[in-house]
Amino acid sequence: MERKHLNRLQAEYARLLEHKRIHSLDIPDDFRYMDPELVDMLEDAVKPYLTP
């Protein structure tokens, strides 16, 4: 999700997201579905959020 997607979510669903945490990974939205480079970037980016 890019910053613009996060801003759109917050604008449209501010009340629902009021007490929720959203992490923007700042990965550009210009990859094809299951692009190996994208998969690697996602795995690296989410690792800190998934490990205790």
N, C-alpha and C positions, 0 to 999 in steps of 0.2 A: 504494500500500500504506500502510495506517495502522500506527501503532506496535503495535497489538494483533496485526496480521498478522505483523509482524516477530517479536514475542515468541513467537507460536505456532510459527513456523518454527524459531526457535532452540531452543525447548523440545523439539520433536519430532525435529529433525534436527541436534542439536548436534554430534554426531561428524562428520557429513558436511560441515557448514559450518565446521568448526574453522579452516580456513585460507582461507576465502572471505570476500570483502567483499560485504556486502549494503547497498544504499542504500535507505532508506525516504524516500519523497518527501513523506510526511505529507499526502497528498491524501485527503480524506474519501471514503468508499465509498458515496456517495449520489447518483451520477449514472447516467443511462441510458446504454446502449451507444452509443458514438460521439457522445455529447453534445458539441456544438461547444465549450462552455466547458471541459469536461474535456480535450478534445484540445488546446486552447490551454494549459491548465495543465500538461499532460504535456510538451508541446513545450518550454515554458519551463523546466520542472524538470529535464529530462534533458540539456538543452543543455550544461551544464558538464561532464557525464560523457562526452559524445560528441566534444567538440572536443579536439584534442591540446594 
